[in-house]
Amino acid sequence: MSQLAIETKGLKKSFGKQNVLNGVDLSVPSGSIYALLGPNGAGKTTLIHILSTLTAADAGEARIAGYDVATKKTEVKGSISLTGQFAAVDELLTGEENMRMICRLSGLSPTQSKTRTAELLERFELAAAGEKRVKSYSGGMRRRLDLAVSLVVERPVLFLDEPTTGLDTISRQTLWKIILQLKERGITVFLTTQYLEEADQLADAISVIDGGRIVATGTPAELKARVGEEVIELRDRNETLLQTVATSGTISDVRQALTELAPLLPPDTRVSLRKPSMDDVFLALTSQQRLEESVS
Ligand SMILES: Nc1ncnc2c1ncn2[C@@H]1O[C@H](COP(=O)(O)OP(=O)(O)OP(=O)(O)O)[C@@H](O)[C@H]1O
């Protein structure tokens, strides 16, 4: 059985009167990629800060590689790398100078620093840009450098807080490839994201967080299964999306849905079937949660 890299039970955190985390339970197996998916302000960064010992929880427990974040901070810090939302590199230095400086600060000798810098710049597709100042880097290059810097000393658990927010598609895909390579090296990756596609592409398991609570956990396939097998998409003649309807994908279910919808829509409405996306899952799960809250 694989050991748990991250485990939390009943984590709670408030800032003033605002309950940001309302009892978060998570189990992340070693060597997996785990995505915490949620909108702005859902509490994702707060959770990462608690797990990386930067903030104390008000209640509940959290363990990293078996170490309690409240009582074994040194051991926890020795088990994790953290890449936050904002790059922590010096813009006036080159990529290589930044890397070498962090290597030296991490206790590597000048020769080891040179070797490690060259290895990481290569691995993160920055070798050609190594001699350029960071201020000339694109967003994707900076994000890769920030990740490389946080991996100078490789630790078993890596936290990535919204690693691809604001990046274009190509930069995002380059980072995804690098993240998958980190998993192949045996690193457990815990990432937060607002992008459903990112969680779907990368993660072995996903937890959806909304209003400080985990509203669902599962593999991408399991979560998609919760909104049915096939989604009916209805578009007007200009291809503008009018409505989506989750169905089991059987002929009787699809026919019944269309029979109910037909009188409500223009006769030239176009119909297509597709597999559910993570967007469908997220909307279904969070609206279900709000409905339950409004009833209780
Ligand atoms: N130190 C703090 N003091 C007061 N409020 C805070 C503090 N840190 C976070 N918050 C509030 O807690 C809520 C959750 O913030 P958090 O950064 O954890 O969310 P998030 O899911 O990471 O969102 P984002 O994607 O915007 O970073 C927000 O409403 C935020 O304003």
The ligand as a Gaussian input file, in Angstrom:
#p B3LYP/6-31G(d) Opt

LIG

0 1
 N       -3.849000      36.740000       5.717000
 C       -5.120000      36.931000       5.416000
 N       -5.876000      37.819000       6.093000
 C       -7.177000      37.997000       5.814000
 N       -7.859000      37.333000       4.844000
 C       -7.171000      36.437000       4.130000
 C       -5.773000      36.183000       4.368000
 N       -5.368000      35.212000       3.488000
 C       -6.446000      34.905000       2.745000
 N       -7.516000      35.618000       3.118000
 C       -8.870000      35.510000       2.538000
 O       -9.223000      34.152000       2.523000
 C       -9.963000      33.826000       1.346000
 C       -9.311000      32.654000       0.642000
 O       -8.059000      33.071000       0.120000
 P       -7.071000      32.088000      -0.630000
 O       -5.927000      32.927000      -1.129000
 O       -6.753000      30.937000       0.238000
 O       -7.974000      31.602000      -1.844000
 P       -7.554000      30.913000      -3.199000
 O       -8.494000      29.792000      -3.409000
 O       -6.097000      30.594000      -3.170000
 O       -7.856000      32.041000      -4.243000
 P       -6.916000      32.738000      -5.311000
 O       -7.005000      31.885000      -6.500000
 O       -7.572000      34.067000      -5.493000
 O       -5.537000      32.848000      -4.706000
 C      -10.006000      35.099000       0.522000
 O      -11.258000      35.702000       0.704000
 C       -8.912000      35.952000       1.102000
 O       -9.193000      37.304000       0.967000

